[in-house]
Every structure is written in C-alpha cells, then in structure tokens.
Amino acid sequence: MTTDAQANNGQTGRWYYRFNWYHRFTHVLIMVSFFGLVITGMPLKFYSEGWARFIVRAMGGIEAAGFWHRVCGAITFLYFFLHLVYAVYYIIRVRKEPILEWAFGPNSMLPSLKDVEDVTGHILWFLGLGERPRFDRFTYWEKFDYLAVFWGVGIIGLSGLTLWFPEFFSLFLPGWIFNVSIILHSDEAILASGFIFTIHFFNTHLRPEKFPLDHVVFTGRMSEEEFRHERPREYERMAQQGRLEAMEARPPSRASLLWSRIIGIFSYGIGLILIVLILYSLINQLH
C-alpha cells in the first residue's frame, strides 16, 4: 500500500479526493476546540496536581484558563451548528438518492446492518477465523467517532452551558441540576479525553497500516492503492458507476505532507502526554 512517506519520496500515481475543504476545516475546529478544552479544563479538575498548577500559571491564572475554556466551548457549538447546517443543505440541495438510502446507504454516517456484519467479521479476522471485512466509505469505528460527537456535545455542552450561565438557567431549573451538571461535565470530559487520546488516535494514526500518521484528513486525498486497500467496496462501487474519474485529485505536495506530519504528530504527542497526566492524577486520587 502506498503510504504518505512513499508519496513524499516522489511516488505519485493516481490520487482521489476523500474529504473536501469544508470537512477539513470542520476537523480543524474540532481539534482546536477539543485540545483547548482539555488543556484549560483538566487543570481545574486536578487542581491539586503540580502539572495542573503549572499549566494554569502558564495560561495567566485561573481566570484566564476559564476565559479560554469558554472560547473553546463556543468554537464547539460553532462547528456543531455549521455541521447541522451543512447536513440540512446537503439533504435539500445536493442529495440525489431517496432519503432512506441517503440515511442508511454506503455514504451515510448512521449505523446500518453492514456495520454489524463488519464488526462480526473484524472480530473473526482478528481471531484468524475469517477474511478481513471489505469496508465501504465509512467504517463502523468512524461512525462511532462521529456519533460520539453528538453525545459529547449534548452532555458536555449542555451541562457546560448551565455552569456558564447559572443565573439564567436558575430561573427555570431546580438547584440540584447544577450539582448534576458539574458531575456530568467533569466525568464525561474524562471519558471523551480518554477515548480520543487512546482509541481514536490508535485507529486513525498509530495502527501499523497508518503509523506514524494518516494524512488524509489534512490533505483530503488518498492514493489509489490506499483507496483500494482501505475502502474496497467504495472503490469498486465508484468504478462500476463510472465516478472514479470525477474523484481524481492531484497528489498532495511535499509541503502539505510535511505540514500534515508536523501538525498531526505534534497534536497526538500532546494528547498522549495529557492522557498520561490524567491517568496519573486519577490513580493519585484513589490513594
């Protein structure tokens, strides 16, 4: 399979678009807001730890940390709103297939019976009892990541809003809601951080097929060999429908691959450091 390292060494071949500029822009907003929320929020939760006090001092104090935490929260609501607008626009203006096919077909991020087959097939493949599943445009773990954002924004976002504007919400909500919000906001943030900095990072970047980085979300493009290996059902479907040519793209430049690696490796390096600090603090609390 062609890797980004091979492409960077001069291998070109055919390349295809996977993500457009809007998808990549949204992912940047997710990255910025998520890292910002973790870096500004976790020191507040683990305020007794030395590393937490160091980060807060580096940000200019507790008030500055709170300010940037709210800024990153606003960015979270921004990308969530933009995505909903994009989805509605796609349904109304771009969608060509029937609504049920759009919702549960191969291009959908919603779970389908195919995902159940893929999960079962993947487990059997791991155990050496079957062939590797032939994935389509989105895998079952990518759909899980996608839907987890809705869960996270719903739980963390709404609980965060009640803590951000307590005077307003106290006009029509009982007082115990704010105690529950503190617990939900804190514990769900731990869960989200742990998942993103371990499971998501491994599935996306650290598994042997992708290590040290999957550049696709940054460049929006993948090589033909990668396409056929990672998404064989989509590749064959596009070929049968005569749509492969429309997906063709120029190979990513050396500069774009270099910046992808710098940003990507730096980001998940920071994430791995943060999850180690979080786990260390959680263990300390048990004692």
C-alpha positions, 0 to 999 in steps of 0.5 A: 500500500502506498503510504504518505512517506512513499508519496513524499519520496516522489511516488505519485500515481493516481490520487482521489479526493476523500474529504473536501475543504469544508470537512477539513476545516470542520476537523480543524475546529474540532481539534482546536476546540477539543485540545483547548478544552482539555488543556484549560479544563483538566487543570481545574479538575486536578487542581491539586496536581503540580502539572495542573498548577503549572499549566494554569500559571502558564495560561495567566491564572485561573481566570484566564484558563476559564476565559479560554475554556469558554472560547473553546466551548463556543468554537464547539457549538460553532462547528456543531451548528455549521455541521447541522447546517451543512447536513440540512443543505446537503439533504435539500440541495445536493442529495440525489438518492431517496432519503432512506438510502441517503440515511442508511446507504454506503455514504451515510454516517448512521449505523446500518446492518453492514456495520454489524456484519463488519464488526462480526467479521473484524472480530473473526479476522482478528481471531484468524477465523475469517477474511478481513471485512471489505469496508465501504466509505465509512467504517463502523469505528468512524461512525462511532467517532462521529456519533460520539460527537453528538453525545459529547456535545449534548452532555458536555455542552449542555451541562457546560452551558448551565455552569456558564450561565447559572443565573439564567438557567436558575430561573427555570431549573431546580438547584440540584441540576447544577450539582448534576451538571458539574458531575456530568461535565467533569466525568464525561470530559474524562471519558471523551479525553480518554477515548480520543487520546487512546482509541481514536488516535490508535485507529486513525494514526498509530495502527501499523497500516497508518503509523506514524500518521494518516494524512488524509484528513489534512490533505483530503486525498488518498492514493489509489492503492490506499483507496483500494486497500482501505475502502474496497467496496467504495472503490469498486462501487465508484468504478462500476458507476463510472465516478472514479474519474470525477474523484481524481485529485492531484497528489498532495505536495511535499509541503502539505505532507510535511505540514500534515506530519508536523501538525498531526504528530505534534497534536497526538504527542500532546494528547498522549502526554495529557492522557498520561497526566490524567491517568496519573492524577486519577490513580493519585486520587484513589490513594 
